[in-house]
Amino acid sequence: MKSLLHITNGDSFTSRLQSLQLKGDVITWREMLCEGKTLSSVGSESFWKTRFEFLNKNYKVSKSWFIEKTLKEYRSLCNHKQQDQIVLWFEYDLFCQINMLAVLSWLKTHRRHAEIYLVCSGKVEGSNKLYGLNELNDEKLLELYDNKKLLSQDDIEYADYIWQLYCSDNPIRLENQIANNDFQFEYLSDALKTHLKRYPTIKNGLNDLENHILEVAKEEKPNSRNELMGKLLANQGFYGFGDTQYDRMISSLKPLFSSFDPVKLTKKGLHVLKQEANYYSQIRDNQMYLGGSLKYSFLYNTDTERILKL
């Protein structure tokens, strides 16, 4: 009888998965590796130290919370050594796909003899919408589970390779992997495209998401900051970010807003949005990392969809 371990993308889905009463233990991967500096050595002391420093500084995550929520769960993963089969439950978006790559990199090193399966939500027949795991009913989830993909050694090696590139100090090499469809990661290409759009654009110094925040503020005229947040969360394409991430981004753009009650842009904000002014020098943060590279050491060319090194 083969023993089973499930690794999920977050707490809310862990509760849902447990309600399905599938065999096997469940571990939650509590991280957001799409933000802040990452080291390629997943699980090492320096990896967790780097992650805690980022989360503490930018999201006020306390040491006790980090130990209790993230490290305790990671140690539980380390202690699950006997499982022959490991099932990863992740979603189509950037947030999930980057976490998935890190987990696969760790499994490649530490669980090389286990069978690794992937359950990934996204497309649903007959709909143009992309679905998160928690948006699917039990029947759909069980159908996904029945059709889970057994990852080959090549798949796992490739995931690890992309993780190494994500953690490198130059994102340009990731561009060459966007068209690579030779592996069983249906949504990875779109996630990588989305990742590269997070570097500041040449035209106004803001990235894709920062421009989108200003666009929604101008066009949809929300009555409050919370309403603005709700609109951003409801329509975010491949990002998959949470409210705390959007809150941090809105705060970094605060000088471009004259009011949040109702939400209004300043004249400068409107000029930046129209690409009549460049905000790069004002928003630049020399400590801000995306993976292994400094966000403001690169520019994204929206016309060619290529990255340039400064």
WORAJO-V802776 format. One record per pair of residues at least 24 apart in sequence whose ideal C-beta (glycine too) atoms are under 6 Angstrom apart, sorted by the first residue. I is the first residue (numbers start at 0). J is the second residue. D is the distance in whole Angstrom. If there is no record, write none. Layout:
i->I j->J d->D
i->I j->J d->D
//
This chain:
i->1 j->83 d->4
i->1 j->84 d->5
i->2 j->81 d->6
i->2 j->82 d->5
i->2 j->83 d->6
i->3 j->84 d->5
i->4 j->79 d->5
i->4 j->82 d->4
i->4 j->85 d->5
i->5 j->86 d->5
i->6 j->87 d->5
i->7 j->88 d->5
i->8 j->89 d->5
i->8 j->95 d->5
i->11 j->133 d->6
i->12 j->132 d->5
i->12 j->133 d->6
i->15 j->133 d->6
i->26 j->72 d->6
i->26 j->75 d->6
i->26 j->76 d->5
i->27 j->72 d->6
i->28 j->98 d->6
i->28 j->102 d->6
i->29 j->68 d->5
i->29 j->69 d->5
i->29 j->72 d->6
i->30 j->98 d->6
i->32 j->97 d->5
i->32 j->98 d->5
i->32 j->101 d->5
i->33 j->93 d->5
i->33 j->94 d->5
i->33 j->97 d->4
i->35 j->288 d->6
i->36 j->288 d->4
i->37 j->166 d->5
i->37 j->290 d->5
i->39 j->163 d->5
i->39 j->166 d->4
i->41 j->101 d->5
i->41 j->104 d->5
i->41 j->105 d->4
i->42 j->105 d->5
i->83 j->113 d->6
i->84 j->114 d->5
i->85 j->113 d->5
i->85 j->115 d->5
i->86 j->116 d->5
i->87 j->117 d->5
i->88 j->118 d->5
i->89 j->119 d->6
i->90 j->120 d->5
i->90 j->131 d->5
i->90 j->132 d->6
i->91 j->121 d->3
i->91 j->129 d->5
i->91 j->186 d->4
i->92 j->237 d->5
i->92 j->239 d->3
i->93 j->190 d->5
i->93 j->193 d->5
i->93 j->194 d->6
i->93 j->237 d->6
i->93 j->238 d->5
i->93 j->239 d->6
i->94 j->239 d->4
i->95 j->239 d->6
i->96 j->187 d->6
i->96 j->190 d->4
i->100 j->158 d->5
i->100 j->161 d->6
i->100 j->162 d->4
i->101 j->162 d->6
i->103 j->155 d->6
i->103 j->158 d->4
i->104 j->159 d->4
i->104 j->162 d->4
i->107 j->155 d->5
i->107 j->159 d->5
i->115 j->150 d->5
i->116 j->147 d->4
i->116 j->149 d->6
i->117 j->148 d->5
i->117 j->150 d->6
i->118 j->143 d->5
i->118 j->144 d->6
i->118 j->147 d->5
i->121 j->186 d->5
i->148 j->183 d->5
i->154 j->182 d->5
i->154 j->183 d->5
i->157 j->182 d->5
i->165 j->290 d->4
i->166 j->290 d->5
i->166 j->291 d->4
i->167 j->291 d->5
i->168 j->291 d->5
i->168 j->292 d->5
i->169 j->292 d->6
i->170 j->292 d->5
i->170 j->306 d->6
i->171 j->306 d->5
i->189 j->237 d->5
i->190 j->237 d->6
i->193 j->237 d->4
i->195 j->306 d->6
i->197 j->289 d->6
i->198 j->297 d->5
i->198 j->299 d->4
i->199 j->279 d->6
i->199 j->298 d->6
i->200 j->299 d->5
i->200 j->301 d->5
i->201 j->298 d->5
i->201 j->300 d->6
i->202 j->274 d->5
i->203 j->271 d->5
i->203 j->274 d->5
i->203 j->277 d->5
i->203 j->278 d->6
i->204 j->277 d->5
i->204 j->278 d->4
i->204 j->279 d->3
i->205 j->278 d->6
i->213 j->272 d->4
i->216 j->262 d->5
i->216 j->264 d->6
i->217 j->264 d->6
i->221 j->262 d->4
i->222 j->261 d->5
i->223 j->260 d->6
i->224 j->259 d->4
i->227 j->262 d->5
//
